Amino acid sequence: MATEEARNFNWLLGSFVEETAGVTDALAVSSDGMLIARSNTLDNDESEQLCAIISGCASLAQAADRAMGAGGVERVIITMRLGFLFVSAIADGSCLGVVATRACDVGSVGYQTAELVARVGVLLTPDLREELKQLAAASAPAAADPPLVPRRERR
């Protein structure tokens, strides 16, 4: 059974997606690239793929920061034809990935993401991070389970 802190963390991600115009998905990733939490808009396969992408973006940004002595990574924004991926540092190397549509207000999503990072950063203790990782791993299906609904059909 999840603690109140774990439920609160997951609720924050879910309500962020529901309440932020143009945002479709949100995912928290630990410094070792493991899924911490995700919005209910993502299935397990999508979460794993996005987790790897977010972890890679964060790692690349951190390498660039070290090479340039730029004082730390705050956010990476990837612009695509149909949308955006925001990757923001939370704490201790953990990060938040937010997927948004092309029609979103980038400034507003960036601001709301920074606000969410501040809120979850306070909550994300080492104990909670480990609990969330275990909860996320426990919710993953067996490797042979097919995804329930392909991504393109959900939107």
CORUR-V129835 format. One record per pair of residues at least 12 apart in sequence whose ideal C-beta (glycine too) atoms are under 7 Angstrom apart, sorted by the first residue. I is the first residue (numbers start at 1). J is the second residue. Records with the same first field share a line. If there is no record, write none. Layout:
I=J  J
This chain:
2=135
3=131
5=123  128
6=128  131  132  135
8=123
9=37  120  123  128  132
10=37
12=116  119  120
13=26  28  37  38  39
14=39  40
16=116
17=39  41
20=109  112
21=104  105
22=100  101  103  104  105  109
23=98  100  104  109
24=41  99  100  101
25=39  41  42  99
26=39  96  97  98
27=42  47  50  51  54  97
28=90  94  96  120
29=51  54  55  94  95  97
30=94  129  133
31=92  93  94
33=51  52  55
34=133
35=47  51  136
36=94  129  132  133  136
37=132  136
43=147  148
44=140  141
45=147
46=151
50=97
54=87  95  97
57=76  78  87
58=87  95
61=73  76
73=89
74=88  89
75=87  88  110
82=102
83=99  100  101  102
84=100  104  106
85=97  99
86=98  100  109  110  113
88=113  114  117
90=117  120  121  124
91=121  124
94=124  129
96=113  116  117  120
98=113
